Amino acid sequence: MSTPAIVIAALLLVGVSGASTVAAEIDVNIGESIARRNCAACHTVGPTQVHELPPTFFELAQNLATTEASLEFLLTHPHDVMPNLTMGADERAEIIAYIMSLRQRAR
């Protein structure tokens, strides 16, 4: 399966969720910090609207197929060009919360 097909399949995947962190405990600012430390070498992490490959976090957030479950899947099942990240469930939940917060900023 090609990389785009894997990414699309992951974004459309429903019902996969490993995030067990309570929403009240998630800190979007910590998520941004973790993302800058772990993801910024390949992705634009900030709220830019410029199209890039790999997609910016803003682009991921604006895609209506992007859900917490699809992001959890992508972070726990890296594809061929994405490094295998070693993160705990709390770190993943905070990165996911940060990405999803970019959707709210655009509205």
C-alpha positions in Angstrom: 0.0 0.0 0.0 1.4 3.4 -0.9 2.1 6.1 1.7 -0.8 8.3 0.7 -3.1 5.3 0.9 -1.9 4.5 4.3 -2.3 8.0 5.5 -5.8 8.3 4.0 -6.8 4.9 5.6 -5.5 6.1 8.9 -7.4 9.3 8.7 -10.6 7.4 7.9 -10.1 4.8 10.6 -12.9 5.0 13.1 -12.9 3.5 16.6 -9.2 3.3 17.3 -8.3 5.3 20.4 -5.5 4.7 22.8 -5.7 8.1 24.5 -6.8 7.5 28.1 -5.9 10.9 29.5 -8.8 12.8 30.9 -9.5 15.9 28.8 -9.2 18.2 31.8 -5.6 17.1 32.3 -4.5 17.8 28.7 -2.5 21.0 28.2 -2.5 22.2 24.6 0.6 24.4 25.3 2.5 21.3 26.4 1.3 19.5 23.3 2.7 22.3 21.1 6.1 22.1 23.0 6.2 18.3 22.6 5.3 18.7 18.9 8.1 21.3 18.3 10.6 19.0 20.0 9.5 15.8 18.2 7.8 16.7 14.9 9.2 20.1 13.7 12.1 18.5 11.8 9.6 17.3 9.2 6.3 19.2 9.9 5.5 22.8 10.3 4.0 22.8 13.7 2.6 26.3 14.0 -0.7 27.6 12.6 0.5 28.4 9.1 -1.9 28.1 6.1 0.9 27.3 3.6 0.5 23.9 1.9 3.5 21.6 2.5 4.5 18.0 2.3 4.4 16.4 4.8 1.3 18.3 5.7 1.5 21.1 8.3 -0.3 20.5 11.6 -2.7 23.3 10.5 -3.5 21.3 7.3 -4.1 18.2 9.3 -6.4 20.0 11.7 -8.5 21.5 8.8 -9.1 18.1 7.2 -12.5 17.1 8.4 -11.4 13.4 8.3 -8.9 14.2 11.0 -10.1 12.9 14.3 -8.4 12.2 17.7 -8.6 8.5 16.7 -7.0 9.0 13.3 -4.2 11.1 14.9 -3.6 8.4 17.6 -3.4 5.8 14.8 -0.8 7.9 12.9 1.3 8.5 16.0 1.3 4.8 17.0 1.6 3.3 13.5 4.2 5.4 11.6 4.4 5.0 7.9 7.5 4.5 5.8 8.7 8.2 5.9 7.7 8.9 9.5 10.1 7.9 12.2 9.0 5.6 14.9 8.3 8.0 17.8 8.6 6.8 21.3 5.9 8.7 23.3 3.6 7.8 26.1 -0.1 8.1 25.9 -0.2 11.4 27.7 2.3 13.0 25.3 0.3 11.7 22.3 -2.9 13.1 23.8 -1.3 16.5 24.3 0.0 16.6 20.7 -3.4 15.5 19.4 -5.1 18.2 21.5 -2.7 20.8 20.1 -3.4 19.7 16.5 -7.1 19.7 17.1 -6.9 23.2 18.7 -5.6 24.5 15.4 -9.0 23.6 13.9 -10.7 25.7 16.4 -8.4 28.7 15.8 -9.3 28.7 12.1 -13.0 29.3 12.8 
